[in-house]
Amino acid sequence: MGKVLVTGGNGHLGKYVVDVLLEKGFKTAVLTTRTNISDEREIEFFTGDLIENHGLKAAAAGVEVIIHCASNPQNFNEADIAGTKNLLNAIDRNSIKHFIYISIVGIDKSDYPYYQGKLEVENAIAKSNIPFTIARTTQFHDLVLNMIKTLDQSTDKDAITIPSGLRFQSVAVQEVAEMLVGIALESPSGRRADFGGPEIFRFEEMVKTYLEVIQSDKKIQLEEPLDIRHQLFTTGINLCPDASFGKELWKEYLIAILSAK
């Protein structure tokens, strides 16, 4: 296979995708807004900007596969929607064989603005006449842990107050990276089956496990979810019970990540 370009290759998911590509011997390139990157591995870096629409043609020239991981929930109109359209327009149609996009389970069932933005990106890719695969996954373990840590730090020392009714089927980011690289070896398949974590938990169960792992005796207090994102996770649209392909369990992840601190 020829060159693979990763957008968002320095981001949380993208860096794992790059690692897997290199491990498997792919010729790997990364599109980044950063300059003067020091990396001793065999990576070709291209400085460019999806929003500003510069450096994209140079990065995409001669590329056979693009794994599009770049995203910005705080500025999705420009970074995700406009940025992806800029990228699609810059692609070398003579060389591209597969455009792979990472998306989120349930985005077609919610009016949450970021989800609607991701859905618009999916539609733009599908209409681009470029061979593509769209892979939707559930939330990463890291997202749930960061939510818990934020709530833990914002409440009193004797208790942690959390929104009630939330459920997650979180998955390891490394497993998603491996899945995306696996897709690069396959033929384009449009929107493929969802990819979810191995377990579905109520949020309070996940917080309880977190407190056990860090050996905290804090009590858990529940409150009505008021944040729009918290409310989203009460609907169940973020779950895919029939697609529990992930392997790393929530407690295993916590023990590994928290004991490494």
Disulfide bonds with the S-S distance in Angstrom:
none
